[in-house]
Amino acid sequence: GNDTVMVTLTWALSLLLNNRDALKKAQEELDIKVGKGRLVNEADINNLFSLQAIIKEALRIYPPGPLSGPREFHEDCTIGGYHVTKGTRLVVNLWKIQTDPSVWFDPLEFKPERFLTSTHKDVDVRGQNFELIPFGSGRRACPGISFGLQMLHLTLASLIHAFEISTPSNAPVDMSATFGLTNIKSTPLDVVVKPRLPSNLFE
């Protein structure tokens, strides 16, 4: 699971670097709810709504595994009017579901605010809302959901709280992907960081 956390963090940072308003809003939220006198900790995450929305939106557009693991039908059944015979294997295209224009307005655009103000406010990533299932759903969902989300939120919050981040020459980030078992960014992410908190907090 550590590679999928790394993949999602890379995409989330890339999206924020190409959408500086969202980055600024998340940092302002951290400054208000955590302050600049200490580092963010796990107990703060539940109050960081912009950060949570950013993680959801990153997982929606760039799920770490764009295809689910294969499933096998144990009996004949009918789905959406189609007869499916026992023994058929199914691989779900999670990326396609999560970018379906009939469900998501501007589906390929990074809009974390959709999880704060729109009809998707209560949509979760834990497999209960089928329009957003980056970890899968049901009995075969990823067993590392809680750990993965904990690491994603705390690591991203720590990074954008403690550091100003930018790209060399403020160039836009290339968002091309290499699709495979894991949804890896095609080009390395180059980031320039400088502290935004008092130096004593880094000792």
Kinemage of the C-alpha trace (Angstrom):
@kinemage 1
@onewidth
@group {chain A} dominant
@subgroup {mainchain}
@vectorlist {calphas} color= white
{ca gly a 1} P 0.000 0.000 0.000
{ca asn a 2} L 2.911 2.440 0.387
{ca asp a 3} L 3.249 2.908 -3.371
{ca thr a 4} L -0.414 3.894 -3.739
{ca val a 5} L -0.075 6.488 -0.949
{ca met a 6} L 2.996 7.896 -2.713
{ca val a 7} L 1.151 7.961 -6.044
{ca thr a 8} L -1.843 9.822 -4.590
{ca leu a 9} L 0.355 12.325 -2.735
{ca thr a 10} L 2.240 13.044 -5.969
{ca trp a 11} L -1.015 13.689 -7.830
{ca ala a 12} L -2.468 15.786 -4.995
{ca leu a 13} L 0.649 17.989 -4.887
{ca ser a 14} L 0.663 18.271 -8.684
{ca leu a 15} L -2.996 19.320 -8.695
{ca leu a 16} L -2.382 21.910 -5.968
{ca leu a 17} L 0.649 23.341 -7.759
{ca asn a 18} L -1.492 23.808 -10.874
{ca asn a 19} L -4.361 25.252 -8.790
{ca arg a 20} L -2.731 27.735 -6.434
{ca asp a 21} L -6.082 29.082 -5.163
{ca ala a 22} L -6.944 25.660 -3.738
{ca leu a 23} L -3.479 25.437 -2.173
{ca lys a 24} L -3.831 28.884 -0.620
{ca lys a 25} L -7.283 28.044 0.733
{ca ala a 26} L -5.971 24.835 2.345
{ca gln a 27} L -3.036 26.704 3.913
{ca glu a 28} L -5.345 29.417 5.235
{ca glu a 29} L -7.537 26.740 6.805
{ca leu a 30} L -4.467 25.198 8.450
{ca asp a 31} L -3.330 28.593 9.737
{ca ile a 32} L -6.761 29.254 11.279
{ca lys a 33} L -7.451 25.808 12.748
{ca val a 34} L -3.902 24.754 13.669
{ca gly a 35} L -1.993 28.028 13.785
{ca lys a 36} L 1.662 28.664 13.099
{ca gly a 37} L 2.893 27.896 16.586
{ca arg a 38} L 2.871 24.111 16.278
{ca leu a 39} L 2.866 21.342 13.695
{ca val a 40} L -0.379 19.791 12.487
{ca asn a 41} L -1.250 16.447 14.063
{ca glu a 42} L -3.706 13.623 13.477
{ca ala a 43} L -6.310 15.099 15.826
{ca asp a 44} L -6.575 18.177 13.562
{ca ile a 45} L -7.590 16.298 10.401
{ca asn a 46} L -11.333 16.073 11.164
{ca asn a 47} L -11.515 19.884 11.248
{ca leu a 48} L -9.648 20.407 7.958
{ca phe a 49} L -12.514 20.269 5.471
{ca ser a 50} L -10.632 21.811 2.531
{ca leu a 51} L -7.839 19.274 2.955
{ca gln a 52} L -10.330 16.393 3.033
{ca ala a 53} L -11.982 17.713 -0.142
{ca ile a 54} L -8.585 17.956 -1.879
{ca ile a 55} L -7.793 14.319 -1.046
{ca lys a 56} L -11.220 13.167 -2.282
{ca glu a 57} L -10.844 15.094 -5.528
{ca ala a 58} L -7.312 13.761 -6.109
{ca leu a 59} L -8.555 10.199 -5.519
{ca arg a 60} L -11.487 10.847 -7.865
{ca ile a 61} L -9.477 12.134 -10.838
{ca tyr a 62} L -6.345 10.044 -10.276
{ca pro a 63} L -7.281 6.839 -8.425
{ca pro a 64} L -4.041 5.038 -7.498
{ca gly a 65} L -5.395 1.869 -9.095
{ca pro a 66} L -7.571 2.923 -12.050
{ca leu a 67} L -8.876 -0.631 -12.491
{ca ser a 68} L -10.226 -2.803 -9.695
{ca gly a 69} L -8.888 -6.257 -9.059
{ca pro a 70} L -10.665 -8.983 -11.050
{ca arg a 71} L -13.875 -10.476 -9.668
{ca glu a 72} L -15.487 -13.767 -10.709
{ca phe a 73} L -19.227 -14.419 -10.863
{ca his a 74} L -20.218 -17.506 -8.848
{ca glu a 75} L -23.640 -17.860 -10.458
{ca asp a 76} L -25.539 -16.759 -13.535
{ca cys a 77} L -27.161 -13.354 -13.142
{ca thr a 78} L -28.564 -10.374 -15.025
{ca ile a 79} L -26.997 -6.917 -14.644
{ca gly a 80} L -28.452 -3.907 -16.428
{ca gly a 81} L -30.326 -6.191 -18.806
{ca tyr a 82} L -27.227 -8.220 -19.693
{ca his a 83} L -26.998 -11.938 -18.947
{ca val a 84} L -23.733 -12.759 -17.168
{ca thr a 85} L -22.773 -16.413 -16.917
{ca lys a 86} L -21.153 -18.093 -13.958
{ca gly a 87} L -17.354 -17.953 -14.162
{ca thr a 88} L -17.250 -14.599 -15.968
{ca arg a 89} L -14.479 -12.343 -14.728
{ca leu a 90} L -15.128 -8.643 -14.199
{ca val a 91} L -12.624 -5.796 -13.947
{ca val a 92} L -14.252 -2.472 -13.002
{ca asn a 93} L -12.904 0.709 -14.584
{ca leu a 94} L -12.887 2.919 -11.465
{ca trp a 95} L -11.487 5.929 -13.324
{ca lys a 96} L -14.376 5.854 -15.822
{ca ile a 97} L -16.969 5.702 -13.037
{ca gln a 98} L -15.311 8.547 -11.144
{ca thr a 99} L -15.160 10.799 -14.217
{ca asp a 100} L -18.636 10.036 -15.554
{ca pro a 101} L -20.071 13.342 -16.870
{ca ser a 102} L -23.600 12.209 -16.007
{ca val a 103} L -22.583 12.234 -12.337
{ca trp a 104} L -19.759 14.777 -12.116
{ca phe a 105} L -19.932 18.329 -13.455
{ca asp a 106} L -16.682 19.146 -15.328
{ca pro a 107} L -15.447 15.639 -14.497
{ca leu a 108} L -11.821 16.151 -15.554
{ca glu a 109} L -11.440 19.488 -13.742
{ca phe a 110} L -9.890 19.716 -10.267
{ca lys a 111} L -12.682 21.177 -8.141
{ca pro a 112} L -12.328 20.124 -4.504
{ca glu a 113} L -15.119 22.552 -3.613
{ca arg a 114} L -17.589 20.044 -5.122
{ca phe a 115} L -17.155 18.084 -1.868
{ca leu a 116} L -17.866 21.164 0.254
{ca thr a 117} L -20.817 22.910 -1.349
{ca ser a 118} L -22.534 20.714 -3.922
{ca thr a 119} L -24.529 17.517 -4.104
{ca his a 120} L -21.336 15.549 -3.396
{ca lys a 121} L -20.753 17.016 0.065
{ca asp a 122} L -21.624 13.746 1.825
{ca val a 123} L -19.908 11.436 -0.677
{ca asp a 124} L -17.251 9.312 1.005
{ca val a 125} L -14.392 7.238 -0.434
{ca arg a 126} L -14.921 4.146 1.742
{ca gly a 127} L -17.049 2.223 -0.765
{ca gln a 128} L -20.563 3.281 0.223
{ca asn a 129} L -21.041 5.828 -2.586
{ca phe a 130} L -20.552 4.006 -5.868
{ca glu a 131} L -19.694 7.158 -7.830
{ca leu a 132} L -16.443 7.403 -5.840
{ca ile a 133} L -14.798 4.076 -5.025
{ca pro a 134} L -11.016 4.484 -5.346
{ca phe a 135} L -10.531 1.720 -2.755
{ca gly a 136} L -13.194 -0.555 -4.233
{ca ser a 137} L -16.320 -1.593 -2.368
{ca gly a 138} L -17.869 -4.458 -0.470
{ca arg a 139} L -16.029 -7.467 0.915
{ca arg a 140} L -13.218 -7.092 -1.611
{ca ala a 141} L -12.475 -3.438 -0.832
{ca cys a 142} L -8.880 -2.508 -0.046
{ca pro a 143} L -8.131 -3.565 3.549
{ca gly a 144} L -5.796 -0.575 3.923
{ca ile a 145} L -8.444 2.153 3.489
{ca ser a 146} L -8.126 3.597 6.992
{ca phe a 147} L -4.330 3.501 7.032
{ca gly a 148} L -4.087 4.943 3.518
{ca leu a 149} L -6.445 7.837 4.280
{ca gln a 150} L -4.690 8.551 7.574
{ca met a 151} L -1.304 8.721 5.838
{ca leu a 152} L -2.616 10.798 2.922
{ca his a 153} L -4.289 13.422 5.094
{ca leu a 154} L -1.538 13.767 7.680
{ca thr a 155} L 1.343 13.803 5.188
{ca leu a 156} L -0.261 16.309 2.820
{ca ala a 157} L -1.401 18.518 5.710
{ca ser a 158} L 2.083 18.447 7.247
{ca leu a 159} L 3.754 19.361 3.983
{ca ile a 160} L 1.534 22.270 2.965
{ca his a 161} L 1.324 23.577 6.548
{ca ala a 162} L 5.053 23.582 7.196
{ca phe a 163} L 6.286 24.611 3.734
{ca glu a 164} L 5.575 26.952 0.885
{ca ile a 165} L 5.686 24.804 -2.228
{ca ser a 166} L 6.237 25.831 -5.817
{ca thr a 167} L 7.725 24.529 -9.042
{ca pro a 168} L 11.028 25.652 -10.540
{ca ser a 169} L 10.380 28.914 -12.413
{ca asn a 170} L 6.702 28.535 -11.378
{ca ala a 171} L 6.157 26.353 -14.439
{ca pro a 172} L 2.914 24.357 -14.671
{ca val a 173} L 3.141 20.692 -13.706
{ca asp a 174} L 2.874 18.129 -16.490
{ca met a 175} L -0.181 16.011 -15.624
{ca ser a 176} L 0.337 13.120 -18.047
{ca ala a 177} L -0.055 9.674 -16.546
{ca thr a 178} L 1.327 6.226 -17.226
{ca phe a 179} L -1.637 3.922 -16.833
{ca gly a 180} L -0.931 0.481 -15.507
{ca leu a 181} L -1.599 -1.451 -12.341
{ca thr a 182} L -0.792 1.789 -10.508
{ca asn a 183} L -1.648 5.223 -11.916
{ca ile a 184} L 1.853 6.739 -11.939
{ca lys a 185} L 2.720 10.239 -13.137
{ca ser a 186} L 4.697 10.081 -16.398
{ca thr a 187} L 7.256 12.722 -15.432
{ca pro a 188} L 8.940 13.356 -12.079
{ca leu a 189} L 7.458 16.064 -9.883
{ca asp a 190} L 10.039 18.780 -9.161
{ca val a 191} L 9.087 20.881 -6.146
{ca val a 192} L 10.795 23.837 -4.481
{ca val a 193} L 10.055 24.104 -0.757
{ca lys a 194} L 10.789 26.756 1.836
{ca pro a 195} L 9.689 26.855 5.473
{ca arg a 196} L 6.544 28.804 6.346
{ca leu a 197} L 6.625 28.068 10.087
{ca pro a 198} L 9.066 29.243 12.815
{ca ser a 199} L 12.452 27.538 12.650
{ca asn a 200} L 12.187 26.108 16.195
{ca leu a 201} L 9.392 23.784 15.010
{ca phe a 202} L 11.844 22.027 12.694
{ca glu a 203} L 14.365 21.177 15.416
